[in-house]
Amino acid sequence: MDQSRRHHLERALTAALASRPALLVVDLGALAFCDSSGLNAFVHARRNAQDTGARMVLAAPTGPVRWLLEITGMHQVFDIRPDVESALAEQSRP
């Protein structure tokens, strides 16, 4: 995920939030690389999710993506789960 793909990510996240879900799980399991533009798209989507009352969870970040989240401090901002299944278990949380 870099600047050249950011627009596609933003469109997908916006479309996912359009139906106003209670929970948005973003599966990062196949994402091998993410730069600051991708991270900014996730931050923007998190704000949009909060504005609509949705919870956004990042699931299964790969090593490089987890590293980016950690060095930027975003691992303290995002709800991060080790896999999609544990993220979906969040649906039952109030």
N, CA, C and O of each residue as an XYZ file, in Angstrom:
376
protein
N       0.841     -1.158      0.000
C       0.000      0.000      0.000
C       0.891      1.226      0.000
O       1.594      1.505      0.971
N       0.849      1.950     -1.102
C       1.626      3.176     -1.207
C       0.762      4.249     -1.865
O      -0.424      4.044     -2.124
N       1.376      5.381     -2.126
C       0.631      6.516     -2.672
C      -0.132      6.153     -3.945
O      -1.236      6.652     -4.164
N       0.438      5.297     -4.777
C      -0.221      4.957     -6.041
C      -1.485      4.123     -5.837
O      -2.328      4.074     -6.732
N      -1.638      3.474     -4.696
C      -2.815      2.627     -4.415
C      -3.747      3.245     -3.368
O      -4.824      2.710     -3.102
N      -3.337      4.363     -2.781
C      -4.119      4.963     -1.691
C      -5.567      5.232     -2.098
O      -6.491      4.977     -1.326
N      -5.757      5.742     -3.295
C      -7.112      6.074     -3.746
C      -8.018      4.842     -3.722
O      -9.188      4.940     -3.350
N      -7.493      3.703     -4.110
C      -8.287      2.466     -4.107
C      -8.655      2.070     -2.673
O      -9.783      1.657     -2.406
N      -7.706      2.200     -1.771
C      -7.967      1.885     -0.369
C      -9.015      2.819      0.208
O      -9.942      2.365      0.878
N      -8.885      4.100     -0.037
C      -9.848      5.069      0.490
C     -11.253      4.797     -0.036
O     -12.226      4.877      0.714
N     -11.359      4.478     -1.314
C     -12.686      4.163     -1.892
C     -13.281      2.937     -1.228
O     -14.467      2.924     -0.900
N     -12.470      1.903     -1.025
C     -12.971      0.670     -0.411
C     -13.415      0.914      1.034
O     -14.458      0.414      1.456
N     -12.639      1.671      1.778
C     -13.010      1.949      3.172
C     -14.251      2.828      3.249
O     -15.110      2.610      4.102
N     -14.353      3.811      2.375
C     -15.538      4.671      2.338
C     -16.777      3.860      1.987
O     -17.833      4.040      2.593
N     -16.651      2.970      1.015
C     -17.781      2.120      0.625
C     -18.193      1.202      1.777
O     -19.383      0.987      2.011
N     -17.211      0.668      2.488
C     -17.520     -0.217      3.613
C     -18.249      0.536      4.720
O     -19.105     -0.038      5.392
N     -17.926      1.799      4.918
C     -18.572      2.580      5.970
C     -19.913      3.169      5.536
O     -20.689      3.630      6.374
N     -20.186      3.156      4.243
C     -21.425      3.754      3.731
C     -22.669      3.077      4.293
O     -23.704      3.722      4.468
N     -22.573      1.800      4.571
C     -23.738      1.091      5.111
C     -23.854      1.240      6.628
O     -24.726      0.639      7.255
N     -22.959      2.052      7.213
C     -22.965      2.355      8.643
C     -22.931      1.089      9.508
O     -23.818      0.870     10.333
N     -21.905      0.263      9.312
C     -21.801     -0.953     10.128
C     -21.438     -0.593     11.574
O     -20.858      0.460     11.840
N     -21.785     -1.467     12.471
C     -21.385     -1.275     13.867
C     -19.900     -1.566     14.034
O     -19.234     -0.989     14.894
N     -19.390     -2.466     13.201
C     -17.990     -2.884     13.281
C     -17.414     -2.991     11.878
O     -18.011     -3.612     10.998
N     -16.255     -2.385     11.675
C     -15.531     -2.507     10.413
C     -14.215     -3.207     10.708
O     -13.362     -2.671     11.416
N     -14.055     -4.404     10.164
C     -12.824     -5.163     10.330
C     -12.032     -5.040      9.033
O     -12.525     -5.381      7.957
N     -10.811     -4.555      9.145
C      -9.941     -4.405      7.988
C      -8.890     -5.504      8.073
O      -8.027     -5.487      8.951
N      -8.973     -6.461      7.151
C      -8.060     -7.602      7.124
C      -6.760     -7.191      6.438
O      -6.737     -6.922      5.237
N      -5.685     -7.146      7.215
C      -4.384     -6.742      6.699
C      -3.470     -7.936      6.416
O      -2.285     -7.759      6.138
N      -4.014     -9.135      6.487
C      -3.219    -10.344      6.383
C      -2.436    -10.506      5.094
O      -1.409    -11.185      5.087
N      -2.885     -9.910      4.012
C      -2.177    -10.036      2.733
C      -1.396     -8.774      2.379
O      -0.837     -8.672      1.287
N      -1.357     -7.818      3.296
C      -0.680     -6.549      3.023
C       0.787     -6.654      3.418
O       1.121     -6.649      4.603
N       1.655     -6.749      2.426
C       3.087     -6.940      2.677
C       3.816     -5.634      2.946
O       4.878     -5.636      3.567
N       3.256     -4.513      2.483
C       3.920     -3.222      2.639
C       2.875     -2.139      2.806
O       1.815     -2.183      2.182
N       3.177     -1.174      3.644
C       2.305     -0.013      3.812
C       3.189      1.171      4.156
O       4.011      1.097      5.069
N       3.017      2.269      3.418
C       3.775      3.471      3.745
C       2.862      4.474      4.446
O       1.725      4.154      4.792
N       3.362      5.672      4.649
C       2.596      6.664      5.407
C       1.289      7.051      4.725
O       0.330      7.419      5.404
N       1.230      6.976      3.409
C      -0.030      7.319      2.733
C      -1.108      6.284      3.036
O      -2.274      6.638      3.210
N      -0.735      5.021      3.100
C      -1.697      3.994      3.493
C      -2.107      4.155      4.942
O      -3.283      4.017      5.281
N      -1.140      4.448      5.798
C      -1.440      4.665      7.208
C      -2.386      5.845      7.377
O      -3.319      5.782      8.178
N      -2.157      6.908      6.640
C      -3.056      8.064      6.700
C      -4.470      7.700      6.252
O      -5.446      8.212      6.801
N      -4.581      6.835      5.275
C      -5.908      6.392      4.832
C      -6.608      5.624      5.947
O      -7.813      5.778      6.142
N      -5.865      4.801      6.677
C      -6.454      4.073      7.799
C      -6.877      5.036      8.918
O      -7.934      4.863      9.523
N      -6.054      6.038      9.183
C      -6.389      7.028     10.219
C      -7.650      7.789      9.834
O      -8.534      8.003     10.663
N      -7.724      8.192      8.585
C      -8.905      8.913      8.095
C     -10.159      8.030      8.204
O     -11.215      8.497      8.629
N     -10.037      6.772      7.824
C     -11.172      5.846      7.911
C     -11.586      5.635      9.360
O     -12.778      5.521      9.649
N     -10.625      5.583     10.272
C     -10.940      5.414     11.692
C     -11.766      6.598     12.189
O     -12.739      6.420     12.921
N     -11.372      7.812     11.785
C     -12.150      8.998     12.167
C     -13.560      8.940     11.592
O     -14.533      9.235     12.286
N     -13.665      8.561     10.326
C     -14.984      8.445      9.701
C     -15.827      7.386     10.401
O     -17.028      7.572     10.597
N     -15.202      6.285     10.774
C     -15.929      5.232     11.489
C     -16.445      5.766     12.818
O     -17.603      5.541     13.169
N     -15.611      6.460     13.546
C     -16.043      7.019     14.825
C     -17.183      8.009     14.641
O     -18.111      8.048     15.450
N     -17.119      8.805     13.584
C     -18.179      9.785     13.315
C     -19.527      9.130     13.075
O     -20.568      9.721     13.358
N     -19.510      7.908     12.554
C     -20.768      7.200     12.283
C     -21.129      6.226     13.397
O     -22.130      5.516     13.301
N     -20.323      6.188     14.448
C     -20.600      5.283     15.564
C     -20.073      3.878     15.366
O     -20.401      2.979     16.140
N     -19.264      3.675     14.347
C     -18.715      2.341     14.077
C     -17.381      2.167     14.795
O     -16.668      3.135     15.061
N     -17.067      0.932     15.098
C     -15.747      0.576     15.622
C     -14.931      0.015     14.471
O     -15.434     -0.784     13.681
N     -13.684      0.426     14.373
C     -12.804     -0.077     13.322
C     -11.700     -0.894     13.967
O     -11.034     -0.445     14.899
N     -11.521     -2.098     13.455
C     -10.508     -3.008     13.979
C      -9.596     -3.416     12.828
O     -10.063     -3.777     11.748
N      -8.288     -3.353     13.072
C      -7.313     -3.850     12.109
C      -6.973     -5.278     12.499
O      -6.627     -5.549     13.649
N      -7.071     -6.186     11.545
C      -6.851     -7.604     11.842
C      -5.672     -8.156     11.057
O      -5.475     -7.819      9.889
N      -4.901     -8.997     11.702
C      -3.828     -9.785     11.091
C      -2.769     -8.961     10.379
O      -2.400     -9.289      9.251
N      -2.265     -7.897     11.006
C      -1.220     -7.144     10.314
C       0.045     -7.993     10.154
O       0.467     -8.687     11.079
N       0.628     -7.921      8.977
C       1.875     -8.633      8.708
C       3.012     -7.928      9.440
O       2.830     -6.821      9.949
N       4.165     -8.552      9.496
C       5.313     -7.985     10.192
C       5.643     -6.558      9.803
O       5.770     -5.704     10.681
N       5.786     -6.267      8.502
C       6.117     -4.892      8.105
C       5.026     -3.883      8.472
O       5.327     -2.744      8.831
N       3.781     -4.294      8.383
C       2.679     -3.384      8.715
C       2.625     -3.175     10.226
O       2.426     -2.053     10.690
N       2.798     -4.234     10.987
C       2.834     -4.105     12.446
C       3.981     -3.176     12.858
O       3.824     -2.346     13.754
N       5.130     -3.323     12.199
C       6.287     -2.475     12.485
C       5.937     -1.006     12.249
O       6.256     -0.155     13.079
N       5.282     -0.702     11.125
C       4.877      0.671     10.828
C       3.936      1.197     11.907
O       4.082      2.331     12.363
N       2.982      0.384     12.310
C       2.044      0.800     13.356
C       2.776      1.080     14.662
O       2.440      2.022     15.380
N       3.766      0.267     14.964
C       4.500      0.436     16.220
C       5.430      1.646     16.198
O       5.459      2.409     17.163
N       6.191      1.838     15.119
C       7.149      2.961     15.120
C       6.446      4.317     15.042
O       7.020      5.338     15.421
N       5.218      4.329     14.557
C       4.455      5.579     14.491
C       3.584      5.792     15.721
O       2.977      6.851     15.878
N       3.522      4.795     16.589
C       2.667      4.893     17.774
C       1.203      4.587     17.487
O       0.364      4.665     18.384
N       0.895      4.243     16.256
C      -0.495      3.973     15.887
C      -1.018      2.670     16.485
O      -2.228      2.449     16.518
N      -0.126      1.814     16.952
C      -0.576      0.584     17.608
C      -1.323      0.913     18.898
O      -2.073      0.080     19.408
N      -1.123      2.125     19.430
C      -1.850      2.549     20.623
C      -3.164      3.230     20.277
O      -4.017      3.418     21.145
N      -3.330      3.596     19.023
C      -4.536      4.286     18.566
C      -5.561      3.299     18.022
O      -6.751      3.387     18.327
N      -5.082      2.357     17.212
C      -5.972      1.389     16.574
C      -6.215      0.183     17.464
O      -5.360     -0.208     18.259
N      -7.383     -0.391     17.318
C      -7.689     -1.685     17.920
C      -7.144     -2.722     16.939
O      -7.647     -2.849     15.823
N      -6.121     -3.460     17.355
C      -5.448     -4.417     16.470
C      -5.634     -5.815     17.032
O      -5.379     -6.061     18.211
N      -6.078     -6.722     16.182
C      -6.301     -8.114     16.576
C      -5.426     -9.032     15.737
O      -5.102     -8.701     14.596
N      -5.039    -10.178     16.283
C      -4.117    -11.067     15.573
C      -4.711    -11.739     14.340
O      -3.976    -12.178     13.455
N      -6.037    -11.821     14.281
C      -6.680    -12.464     13.132
C      -8.098    -11.945     12.982
O      -8.634    -11.287     13.873
N      -8.691    -12.250     11.850
C     -10.046    -11.777     11.552
C     -11.053    -12.364     12.532
O     -11.976    -11.677     12.968
N     -10.875    -13.634     12.875
C     -11.829    -14.279     13.777
C     -11.916    -13.555     15.114
O     -13.014    -13.316     15.617
N     -10.789    -13.209     15.686
C     -10.822    -12.499     16.972
C     -11.368    -11.083     16.799
O     -11.991    -10.548     17.716
N     -11.144    -10.476     15.647
C     -11.719     -9.159     15.388
C     -13.235     -9.236     15.284
O     -13.945     -8.367     15.789
N     -13.726    -10.282     14.626
C     -15.176    -10.435     14.496
C     -15.833    -10.756     15.835
O     -17.011    -10.459     16.038
N     -15.090    -11.348     16.728
C     -15.628    -11.605     18.057
C     -15.960    -10.306     18.769
O     -16.723    -10.307     19.734
N     -15.397     -9.201     18.305
C     -15.669     -7.897     18.877
C     -17.116     -7.453     18.642
O     -17.617     -6.571     19.339
N     -17.780     -8.060     17.669
C     -19.156     -7.678     17.388
C     -20.053     -7.850     18.591
O     -21.025     -7.111     18.751
N     -19.747     -8.802     19.431
C     -20.591     -9.055     20.583
C     -20.276     -8.113     21.744
O     -20.977     -8.111     22.756
N     -19.202     -7.302     21.589
C     -18.858     -6.337     22.631
C     -19.785     -5.155     22.575
O     -20.123     -4.680     21.491
N     -20.205     -4.668     23.736
C     -21.064     -3.466     23.741
C     -20.334     -2.236     23.267
O     -20.918     -1.154     23.215
